[in-house]
Amino acid sequence: MKMQKAWFYEEYGPKEVLKLGDFPVPVPQPNQLLIRVHSAALNPIDFKLRQNPLALLDFPVVPGCDMAGTVIAKGQNVTKFKSGDEVYGNIQNFKLEKLKQLGSLAQFIVVEDNLVAIKPKNVSFEEAASLPVAIQTAIEGFKVANFKEGGSIFIVGGAGGVGSLVVQLAKQFYKASLVTATTSTGKVDFVKSLGADKVVDYTKTCYEQVVEKYDLVYDTIGDSKNSYVVSKENGRVIDITWPPSNSKAIYSGLTVSGEILENLNPYLESGKLKAVIDSTSPFHFNNVIKAFGYLETGRARGKVVISSISSASCDIINGFCNT
Ligand SMILES: NC(=O)c1ccc[n+]([C@@H]2O[C@H](COP(=O)([O-])OP(=O)(O)OC[C@H]3O[C@@H](n4cnc5c(N)ncnc54)[C@H](OP(=O)(O)O)[C@@H]3O)[C@@H](O)[C@H]2O)c1
């Protein structure tokens, strides 16, 4: 049996319950790809599950949803991809009753072929890994709100993993007439650089002081109980945190699909849409606990990414290192 390294936990708790250990390299099912993971990204769901005994997970759990890597084998029913293809995706289909026990913080993972897309050539593995969960979430909110081109949008939390993409989508895809986003003082210029027309420094200005009212309040931080005040009377309020803190806000989740990523590829290739990676990243695979510590501060600017995964401790991956 071929073995690999993966981060895992066997009990709920803080980041210190994470351990690096040996796991069998999985065998792809007929509709699955075996991927050598180059980069992964962390999402709040990864630590929220780890901290929540009510999640009823089957241990051991290898956390991680997002990855970018290379196809090294495939099941008999897969026709869309071949060995050597560079792909990216969110490997966890949240609509299923159980998540995969082997998440993306592993050197080798298996994933259904309909959950991944070919990685654009001009996008690095780190950039590609940073995108799936955040962009799938960002897009879903616009759909759930039935946001129309030319509408105005107020984004609560424009600097985070999801928010930094919502700002870009509002401008590039939805041609919003007015894009306003909130952030703290040190990130105002950064959020402007993503395409926001106006940035509200929430340390200095409260919602009540915002003059305009918006067609859509897109709340990425779970503050809809307060942020709704900038909504027009007939406007929508989207909250991506569960449960929304305002009963009038509409919760928006995500659809996990490779097709969504495929449709975005032209925008990534042309540079119209950019992956946003926090300046502390990439973290080396050996520093996953440190990376979680940073994400868990809630202050990340864009995404927290892990790199050098497939090359870490390569000597233990007999047979796969040189493929
Ligand atoms: N519904 C879904 O399917 C789904 C999917 C993905 C994520 N989520 C949830 O959505 C939330 C955001 O996820 P994420 O990946 O974007 O998190 P994240 O990257 O950790 O967000 C960090 C950002 O939040 C900003 N922030 C924190 N407090 C703020 C405030 N009061 N006002 C404005 N900005 C604030 C921070 O900016 P400052 O430092 O400037 O404050 C920081 O840049 C999480 O709760 C996550 O669990 C839900």
The ligand as a Gaussian input file, in Angstrom:
#p B3LYP/6-31G(d) Opt

LIG

0 1
 N      -22.485000      30.177000       3.283000
 C      -21.435000      29.535000       2.868000
 O      -21.532000      28.545000       2.123000
 C      -20.082000      30.051000       3.248000
 C      -18.957000      29.789000       2.454000
 C      -17.736000      30.353000       2.801000
 C      -17.629000      31.120000       3.962000
 N      -18.728000      31.287000       4.747000
 C      -18.641000      32.074000       5.983000
 O      -18.479000      33.450000       5.619000
 C      -17.657000      34.120000       6.560000
 C      -16.520000      34.802000       5.812000
 O      -15.683000      33.817000       5.222000
 P      -14.276000      34.257000       4.645000
 O      -13.622000      33.063000       4.085000
 O      -14.404000      35.471000       3.794000
 O      -13.549000      34.691000       6.023000
 P      -12.181000      35.435000       6.246000
 O      -11.380000      35.449000       5.003000
 O      -11.565000      34.882000       7.471000
 O      -12.648000      36.956000       6.570000
 C      -11.698000      37.789000       7.150000
 C      -12.044000      39.227000       6.829000
 O      -13.204000      39.620000       7.549000
 C      -13.103000      41.018000       7.741000
 N      -13.898000      41.476000       8.862000
 C      -13.946000      40.964000      10.115000
 N      -14.787000      41.713000      10.876000
 C      -15.258000      42.701000      10.080000
 C      -16.166000      43.784000      10.276000
 N      -16.756000      44.004000      11.475000
 N      -16.471000      44.566000       9.232000
 C      -15.897000      44.364000       8.016000
 N      -15.006000      43.372000       7.764000
 C      -14.703000      42.550000       8.796000
 C      -11.640000      41.240000       8.039000
 O      -11.283000      42.556000       7.653000
 P      -10.770000      43.588000       8.781000
 O       -9.494000      43.012000       9.320000
 O      -10.639000      44.849000       8.040000
 O      -11.833000      43.629000       9.847000
 C      -10.932000      40.181000       7.208000
 O      -10.352000      40.729000       6.031000
 C      -17.226000      33.046000       7.566000
 O      -18.090000      33.111000       8.684000
 C      -17.437000      31.741000       6.831000
 O      -17.679000      30.653000       7.695000
 C      -19.936000      30.792000       4.412000

